[in-house]
Amino acid sequence: MTIEDLEGSYTIIGKNQDSEEHSYKGVLHLTLNENKRLDANWLINKTQKQTGTGFFKNDTLVINFKYTGDDANIYKGVVVYTCISKDLLDGFWSEKHGDPNYLGSERAFRIIEQNN
């Protein structure tokens, strides 16, 4: 698998980095940039936008991400995906100011366009 294989859009499901493991859904778009890194754009629960840049090696994708919270503060973290295939990513993540006793989790499923 190559970094180019990962470009595309994915449906995501995940659980937050907290004791209640609040769940979320959304969409992740991965685009290869001029530096052979992946630019990531998430839309979580149809409202929260997150962005990041990632690198890929040995079927592992690591993305440093950030977003602006409801309190107008900028939050940063890292997500690590094991690339099960080019269509399925299995990840875990942590934010700098999240509960250090927990990790978030996220699975990404490639959105396959249907030609009619």
C-alpha positions as CSV (number, residue, x, y, z in Angstrom):
1,M,0.0,0.0,0.0
2,T,1.2,3.5,-0.8
3,I,0.2,6.9,0.5
4,E,-1.5,7.6,-2.8
5,D,-3.8,4.6,-2.1
6,L,-5.3,6.5,0.9
7,E,-6.5,9.5,-0.9
8,G,-10.3,9.8,-0.9
9,S,-13.3,10.2,1.4
10,Y,-14.3,8.0,4.3
11,T,-17.3,7.7,6.6
12,I,-16.1,7.7,10.2
13,I,-17.4,6.4,13.6
14,G,-15.6,7.0,16.8
15,K,-15.6,7.4,20.6
16,N,-14.3,10.4,22.5
17,Q,-11.4,10.5,24.9
18,D,-13.5,10.4,28.1
19,S,-14.8,8.0,30.6
20,E,-18.3,7.9,29.0
21,E,-16.8,7.2,25.5
22,H,-19.3,9.6,23.8
23,S,-19.7,8.4,20.2
24,Y,-19.6,10.5,17.1
25,K,-20.0,10.1,13.3
26,G,-18.7,12.1,10.4
27,V,-16.7,12.3,7.2
28,L,-12.9,12.3,6.6
29,H,-11.4,13.6,3.4
30,L,-7.7,12.8,2.7
31,T,-5.8,14.6,-0.1
32,L,-2.2,14.2,-1.1
33,N,-0.3,17.5,-1.0
34,E,2.9,18.7,-2.8
35,N,5.1,17.4,0.1
36,K,3.8,13.8,-0.3
37,R,1.8,14.2,3.0
38,L,-1.9,13.7,3.4
39,D,-4.0,16.8,4.2
40,A,-7.0,15.7,6.4
41,N,-10.3,17.4,6.8
42,W,-13.0,16.0,9.1
43,L,-16.6,17.0,9.6
44,I,-17.7,15.6,12.9
45,N,-21.5,15.3,13.7
46,K,-22.2,17.7,10.7
47,T,-20.9,20.7,12.7
48,Q,-17.3,20.4,13.9
49,K,-14.5,21.0,11.4
50,Q,-11.0,19.6,12.1
51,T,-7.9,19.8,9.9
52,G,-4.6,18.1,10.0
53,T,-1.5,16.8,8.1
54,G,-0.3,13.3,8.1
55,F,2.5,10.9,7.0
56,F,2.5,7.3,6.2
57,K,4.9,4.4,6.7
58,N,4.5,0.6,7.1
59,D,0.7,0.7,6.8
60,T,0.5,3.3,9.6
61,L,-0.9,6.8,9.0
62,V,-0.2,9.4,11.6
63,I,-2.1,12.8,11.5
64,N,-1.5,15.8,13.7
65,F,-4.9,17.6,13.9
66,K,-6.4,20.7,15.3
67,Y,-9.8,22.4,15.6
68,T,-11.5,25.3,17.3
69,G,-13.8,24.3,20.2
70,D,-17.2,25.7,21.1
71,D,-15.2,27.8,23.7
72,A,-13.2,29.4,20.8
73,N,-10.0,27.7,22.1
74,I,-7.8,25.8,19.6
75,Y,-7.4,22.1,20.5
76,K,-4.6,19.9,19.1
77,G,-3.9,16.2,19.0
78,V,-2.7,13.2,17.1
79,V,-4.5,10.2,15.5
80,V,-2.7,7.0,14.6
81,Y,-4.5,4.8,12.0
82,T,-3.5,1.2,11.2
83,C,-4.4,0.8,7.5
84,I,-6.1,-2.5,7.4
85,S,-6.6,-1.9,3.7
86,K,-6.9,1.2,1.5
87,D,-10.7,1.1,2.3
88,L,-10.5,0.6,6.1
89,L,-8.5,2.5,8.7
90,D,-8.6,1.6,12.4
91,G,-7.3,4.4,14.7
92,F,-6.8,5.8,18.1
93,W,-6.2,9.4,19.1
94,S,-5.4,11.7,21.9
95,E,-5.7,15.5,22.4
96,K,-3.3,17.6,24.4
97,H,-5.9,18.7,26.9
98,G,-8.0,15.5,26.9
99,D,-8.3,13.1,29.8
100,P,-4.9,11.3,29.9
101,N,-6.6,8.2,31.4
102,Y,-8.3,7.5,28.1
103,L,-7.8,7.3,24.3
104,G,-10.3,8.1,21.7
105,S,-11.0,5.6,18.9
106,E,-12.0,6.0,15.3
107,R,-12.7,3.8,12.3
108,A,-12.8,5.1,8.8
109,F,-14.6,3.3,5.9
110,R,-13.9,4.4,2.3
111,I,-16.9,6.0,0.5
112,I,-17.1,4.2,-2.8
113,E,-18.8,6.2,-5.6
114,Q,-21.4,4.3,-7.5
115,N,-21.5,4.8,-11.2
116,N,-25.1,4.6,-12.4
